[in-house]
Amino acid sequence: MPNYEIYYLNDDGTLDARIAAECASDMQAKVLAHAMKKKGLKQIKVWDGDNLVYERPHPLQ
């Protein structure tokens, strides 16, 4: 199973919390990230090693 790192960021971009989790897929990691999110936090990043697999909100392009 891949190991994922879930990062929760404050509005100013500083780290609020980090969770390490074993998930069967990227989708399971995304669902877990939202399930564990504290109220009021809006920025989430999910990493599978060096690979960013999910980010909310999406960065402006």
C-alpha positions in Angstrom: 0.0 0.0 0.0 1.3 3.5 -0.8 2.1 5.8 2.1 0.5 9.2 1.8 1.2 12.5 3.6 -1.8 14.9 4.0 -1.0 18.5 4.7 -3.5 21.1 6.0 -2.5 24.7 5.5 -3.7 27.9 7.1 -4.8 30.8 4.8 -1.3 32.3 5.0 0.2 29.0 3.7 1.7 27.9 7.1 1.3 24.3 8.1 -1.6 23.6 10.5 -1.4 19.8 10.6 0.2 16.8 8.9 -1.2 13.3 8.8 0.7 10.2 7.5 -1.7 7.5 6.3 -1.6 4.1 4.4 -4.3 4.1 1.8 -5.1 1.7 -1.0 -5.4 4.4 -3.7 -5.2 8.1 -4.4 -9.0 8.3 -4.1 -9.0 6.8 -0.6 -6.3 9.3 0.4 -8.4 12.2 -0.9 -11.5 11.0 0.9 -9.5 10.6 4.1 -8.1 14.1 3.7 -11.5 15.6 3.6 -12.9 13.5 6.4 -10.0 14.5 8.7 -10.1 18.2 7.8 -10.7 20.6 10.7 -13.5 23.1 10.3 -12.2 26.4 8.8 -9.2 25.0 7.0 -9.5 25.3 3.3 -6.1 24.2 1.9 -5.3 20.5 1.5 -2.4 18.8 -0.2 -2.0 15.1 -0.5 1.3 13.6 -1.4 2.4 10.1 -2.4 6.1 10.4 -1.9 7.3 13.2 -4.1 4.1 13.1 -6.2 1.4 15.7 -5.4 -1.8 13.7 -6.1 -4.4 16.2 -4.8 -4.7 19.8 -3.9 -7.6 22.0 -2.8 -8.2 24.6 -3.8 -6.6 24.2 -7.2 -3.9 26.8 -7.8 -4.7 29.5 -10.3 -3.1 28.9 -13.6 
